[in-house]
Amino acid sequence: MNTVKCFATLLLSLSCCITYGQSDPILMKINGEKITKSDFEYAYKKANNTTSSESQSIDQFLRSFIDLKLKVEEAKSLQLDQNEIFKIEYSRYLEQSQNPYITDSISPEIVARKIYDRLGQNIQISQLFIAFPTEDVFPKDTLEAYKKIVSIRESAIKGNDKKFEELVVKFSEDSVSRKSSIPGYLGWKTALMLDPKVEEAMYTTELDSISQPVRTNKGYYLIKVFNRRQDLGQINLSHIFFPYPYEDSDTAQKDSVRSQAQKIYEELLSGANFAQTAAQYSLDQQTASRGGALGWFGISNPLPPVFEEPLFSLREGEISQPLEMDYGFHIFKIVNKSYQLPWENLKEQIIKAISQDDRNELIKKLKREKLVKEFPYNLNSYVYNQLEAIASTYHIADSSYFEKITPLDDLPLLSIGNKEYKVMDFVDFLAENPNTNFTLSTDILSHKVNDFILRKQQEVHKASLDERYPEFHHLTTEYYDGILLFDVMNQEIWTKAQNDTKALQDLFAENPSKYQWESPKYKGYVIHAKDKNTLKKVKELIKKYPDQDALGPILTQQLNSDSIKNIYIEKGLWGKGENGFIDRKIFKIKNNREIIGYPQFVVSGKLVNSPETFEDVKGQVISEYQTILEKEWIESLRKKYKVEINDDVLNSLK
């Protein structure tokens, strides 16, 4: 691989970034953390667009914005951003947010479209193959094979088709082409059927010509191209088979079979049902029972050449004349015909196919070429050449290779912008990505280095999104701050307020009249019973144990067991309309409320006009206590962290 120096840049893109940076001055600093004018504007506009109240002024929103940022700074100070749960949640969101900006859907489509166009054409070919060793392959192995196949090609060019076939028999090392009735003949082929490099040679070599040597992972190929045609599509066939009675049947016996086939053919033309006729007369036992159905035939499942032209020329629903082969006669019916589907129908299917074979290397190459316009890179040729020289004698899949390159670990191999990557970084990448489709040691190195370049380009691309796309920066910052805000509020305010029972009691005791209801509430129990007998026992226990706090546990202990639930208890504080059973008994509101399985019920408690303890208004007390804690906390944060505001920038917003 030669030194790759890519200094081309997208000047327009850079100028946009520079302009954006110059026009986005710093509005404030909180604990040294810079907040730009656009950061504030984004938050301000979003707050005013989502609130149902009147729009806040800049000054009104500024205070709440500073409070939020102070809380986030405190969360960082408490290292809540180092929590593993936080990291996982934020990284998932970040990955989802990055996808629209980094996904390259164009490169796979370019390759897929080329494949789609090729699928519309068939090429008739033969091949000759010289294999590499089955074990580790080095450049010297390919050189020997290359010299051999060049010599063979020269001999083939000097000869004719017969000469090529003779060379296949003499030299070719693939069993498929050697076993063909015509040595080396593969028949008609199309895209996605052969090795991508063989496919490329097949479509680019002129008619009646032999390709240049084609190197693949397995060895070298010569491809001889005979003909081209438009793809014939596919046909779904059924048949009726009339075999000769013997392998060496004489002319009279063959004529007898011919006459029978012709008679059945005429009956079919007169309207006889093909499937029924096949079931009755066809001697192909595997297909006769299903009406002679053979299935689909086309380029990937070819017909014998003798049948191809007469059958593909028929229309859907037509029946062929009796067609003779060495072993008898066939009558075919064209059940269905299909042709190449439109690009939009096949696009995703082709992209999936090419992403799973060697063509994916071409997709990755296009991705690198796209990224290099914005993220030019420099590959250190001096270091790479040393890696390649070692790969020429020590296979890269062998541990001995890594031992030999250890002295190079600290040398710079790749740079992208101001990021530099050493040989040891490449070795780490190899360890994480050991799989390869290549066999030649130097090929593996070349493609792994290219993969390494692409990976680092993508990483630099991801890292630049925040700077290059303001909308991405705002969204991810908002989510980052939002998670930290929730975590720090939960830790410093919400949980503390909920769990500080003494403080809640004291707050209620300071001014109990502050917590009033507009109407009385019923405080106590609704006890549901399975039957009248159980209800009677409940009422007896209510009289016996007037202490409301102890009543619930006593009822449960005496009337329920692990296996039998005779009663179901609700405990609470309910106003009018909040519980159907209380409405019926206490507030005299008619309804038909009933819990299935518990048709009887009784209430126990009292109607109260105002809260008796903080437990009666616990939610309100907790909410007020949280407000108090948060106010005190914010005051402490304002003293703890320095807030600097650029008044000129702030005034420009008003």
Number of C-alpha atoms within 10 A of each C-alpha: 12 10 13 13 14 16 13 12 14 11 11 9 12 13 11 12 16 12 11 16 14 9 12 14 15 18 21 21 18 17 16 11 13 14 17 17 19 18 19 22 13 15 15 18 12 11 14 15 11 9 10 8 8 7 15 14 11 15 11 10 17 15 10 11 14 18 16 16 19 22 22 24 21 19 23 15 10 11 11 20 19 11 9 10 11 16 14 11 12 17 13 12 14 17 12 11 14 18 11 9 13 15 10 15 11 13 17 23 17 15 19 25 16 11 19 21 11 18 19 17 17 21 23 18 21 25 25 28 25 23 18 24 15 9 8 15 22 21 15 11 15 20 12 11 19 20 11 14 24 15 10 19 21 11 14 22 13 9 12 12 14 12 14 25 21 16 18 26 17 11 15 23 16 15 10 13 21 22 12 13 9 15 21 28 21 18 17 21 21 20 21 18 12 12 15 17 15 21 20 13 21 27 17 11 16 15 16 13 13 23 19 16 22 18 19 17 16 17 22 23 24 28 26 26 23 18 14 16 11 11 19 19 16 19 22 17 21 26 25 29 24 21 21 20 13 11 10 11 13 11 8 9 13 19 13 12 17 20 12 14 25 17 12 19 22 12 14 15 14 9 8 13 12 23 19 15 19 24 18 13 16 24 15 16 11 12 18 23 15 14 20 28 20 17 12 19 17 17 17 13 10 15 14 9 9 11 15 14 12 12 20 17 11 15 14 16 12 15 21 18 18 22 18 16 13 9 16 20 23 23 24 24 26 20 18 16 18 13 11 14 12 9 13 8 10 14 18 13 11 19 21 13 14 20 17 10 13 16 20 17 17 17 23 18 17 18 20 21 16 14 20 21 15 19 21 19 24 17 22 18 16 13 17 20 14 13 22 18 11 18 25 18 15 21 21 24 18 12 10 12 17 19 10 13 16 12 11 16 15 12 14 18 23 25 19 18 14 6 10 14 18 17 21 18 17 19 16 10 16 18 10 9 12 9 11 13 12 17 22 26 22 24 20 19 22 16 17 20 20 17 20 20 22 19 14 20 23 18 12 16 18 16 12 11 16 17 13 18 13 15 15 17 14 17 14 17 13 14 14 20 19 14 18 21 21 14 18 20 18 13 14 16 18 20 12 16 23 17 11 12 15 9 15 19 16 12 16 25 13 9 9 17 11 10 15 12 14 8 10 16 23 22 21 21 21 19 22 24 25 18 15 13 10 17 21 13 14 21 15 11 15 19 10 10 14 12 11 15 10 10 17 18 11 14 20 15 9 12 16 14 10 5 6 8 13 19 21 18 16 12 14 14 22 18 19 17 12 11 15 18 23 24 19 16 13 16 15 11 13 11 10 7 12 13 12 7 13 18 14 18 23 17 21 17 17 14 14 15 13 17 21 12 12 20 15 16 18 17 12 14 21 23 14 16 22 20 15 13 16 17 12 11 14 16 11 11 16 16 9 12 15 13 16 14 13 13 11 9 16 17 10 8 12 8
